[in-house]
Amino acid sequence: MTPWILLVLAYLLGAVPTSLWVGKAVHGVDLREKGSGNLGATNAFRVLGWRSALPVALFDMFKGWLPAATFAGWGGGLEFSWTLAFGAAAIAGHVFSVFVGFRGGKGVATSAGVFLALAPLAVGLCIALFAVLVGVTRIVSVGSLAAAVALPILVALTPHQGGEALLGFTVALAAFVVFAHRANVGRLLRGEENRFGRSRGAGQGGEGAS
């Protein structure tokens, strides 16, 4: 299979609007019209509950893991730069999904799936950091932002594929995640970011990881 076809497949896999389809199929709810309106696992947790949000999060991670872990092999042993391209395409698909008018989530879970394939120890530590901070603060965006900032440092300090190429990709991705959370940063600075367990009403809230 040619790398360009695989690149399109990676994007289309990433573009699968998991939370939207689960919300509609299981609950009859359009997540674009509920909670924060974001099509990610965090808004799914708020609106649909953890039983629906957990498989959403796992599949969103799978959307990043599969292209990064296997597509280079499907292309006959492609260079590592193609692996990064496949991972980036899956993340772009999640954030800019063609199936929902190029509107999706913020790419955190799908990015975690990519790095689970390429730097599993680093992403495992980031997931632990995310869980601890969310548990302490009850603010998902705090965990997401901290994990994004920590990821390049942890990739540099732990075993991973791709050497400097992956590290450069990680820095760029971390910057993108922080940019995608710019509204959350503003709410954090104003002390207005939503916490789990405290409702602020439909259409408001500060989603973080998705």
N, C-alpha and C positions, 0 to 999 in steps of 0.2 A: 504494500500500500504506500502511495506517495506521501511524503511529509506534509504536503499542502492539504491533502484530503484529511490527514490525521489532525492537522491544525483546526480545520473546520469542525471536525468531530469533537475535538476538545472544547471548542467554543460552545457547540450545541449541547454537549453534556453539561457544561457549566451553566448554561442558560435555562436548564430545566427548573421551573419555578416551584420547587418542592413544597414550600410552605403554602403557596396559593392553592395548589392542587389538593393537598391534604386538608386544608381548611374547607374547601368547597365539597370535597368528596365525603369527608367524615362529619363535618359540623355544619355544612351549608353556609359557611361564612367566607366572605371575600376579605382577606387580610388587608387589602389596599384601602378598605373603608373602615377598618377597626384599629384601635390602639394608635400606634405611631404611623400606621400605613406602610411600614417597611416590610419587605418580603424576605424576612430572615427568621432564624430560629428564636431570637429574643422576643420579637413581637408574637411569634407563634406561641411561646411560653405564656406570655401575658394573656393572650386572647383565647387560646385553645387548651392550655394546660400542659403539664410536663409529659403526659402520655403521648400526646401528638408531637410536642416540640422535640422530644428526644430522637425519634426516628428522622425528623426533619434535619436536625443538626448532624446526625450520623451520615445521612445521605449527602448533605451538602459537603461534608468532609470527603466522602467517597468521590464526589465529582472532581475534586482536586487531586486526590491520591491516584486514581486510575490513570489519567493521562501522564502524570509525572513518573509513575512507576513502570508503566508498560508500553506506552506508545512508541518510544524510541526503538524498542525491540520489535514491535509490529512493523516498523519501517525498515527493518533489516539491519539494525545496529547503528542508528544515527548518532551524530555528534551530540555532546552534552548541551550545546546551545539550543538544539531542537527540544530537548527535555524542558529547558527553561521556557521556551516558547509555548510548548503545550500547557505547562502549568499556568503561564500568564494568560493564555487563551481561555482556560477554564475559569480563572478568576474574573476575567473581563466578561465572560458569559454570565456569570452569577450577578455581577454588578449591573451590567447592561444587557439584560435578557431580551432577545428578539421576540420571545413569546409573549411578553407583556409590555410592549412599547418601549423597550430598552430601559426599563425600570426594574430594579431588583433589590438585593440586599447590599451589605457593605463589604462582603468578601472575606470576612474573618474566618469563618468555618471552612470555606473552600481553600483559603490560603493555608490554613492549618493542615488540611489534607495533602496539599502539595509538599509541605515541609515534612510531613509524616513520612513521605516516601524518600525525601532527599537528606533530611537531617533530623531523624526521629528523636534523638536525645535532646536536642535543642528545643524542638516543638513540645516534647513531653514536659520539659521544665517550664516552658511558657504556659502550657495548659495548667500546670500546678500553680504557677503564679497567678494566673487568671482566676482560678477557683478560690484561692486564699483571699485575694483582694475583693472579689465579689461577695464572698462569705462575710468578710469583715465590714465592707462598706454598703453592701446590698445595692451597688450601682454597677451595672454591667459595663458601661462605657469606661469606667476606671480600670477594670480588669483588661478590657480590650486594648486600651491605649498603652497600659503598662506592658502588656505582652508584646505589642507591636514594637515598642521602643527597645525592649529587652532582647528581641529575637536576633537582630544583627550581632549583638555582643555575644550571645550564647552560641550562635553559629560559628563565630570566630574562635570560640574557646572549646568547642566540642567537635568530635569527628563528623564529617559530612562529605557528601559528594560534590564534585564540581569546583573545589578550591575557591579561588578569588572570583570566579564567574558567579558562583552561587552567592557569595558574600555581597557582591555588588547588586545582584537581584534582590537580596534580602533588604538592603538599605533602601532601594527604590520602593519596594513593597511596603516597608514600614512607613515611609513618607506618605505613600498613597493612603494607607489606613488612617494615619493621623489626619490627613486632609479630609477624608471621607467623614471623619468624626468632628469636623470643625464646629458644627452646631452644638454637639455634645460638650465640646470644650468651653464654648460660650456659656452654656447652662451651668457647667461645673463652676466656672469662675463667678457666676452670679448666685451660686448656691441653689439653683432651681432644677438640677437634674433629678429625674425620677428614680425612686428606690423601689425595689421589690417589696410588696406588702403595703404600699401606700399608693392609692389610686389618685390620679390627677385628671381623670376623665378621658373619654375617647378622643382620639386625634392629638393628644398631647403625650409627652413622655420622651425618654431619651434612650432609644434602642442602642445597643452596642455591638454585640457579636452576632454575625449572621453571614 
